[in-house]
């Protein structure tokens, strides 16, 4: 993990802060991470619904009941899905 030790302070209106905070929450990001990504040119996507995480958890459960080789393959696929859906930060 990168070490972040320098702050950047900006002034916004109450309305602007509420809007940016809502956008960050919608993406499943902290306000700082959302602003960092936007400032660096990234377009954060929306946070997937809870059901997506339930399906990924179910894949993990299925993998646990399989042979080691199959378990590893399912685990790799589930990890790739997680990275695609929620980002591999």
Secondary structure, 3 states (H helix, E strand, C coil): CCCCCCCCCCCCCHHHHHHHHHHHHHCCCCHHHHHHHHHCCCCCCCCCCHHHHHHHHHHHHHHHCCCHHHHHHHHHHHHHHHHHHHCCC
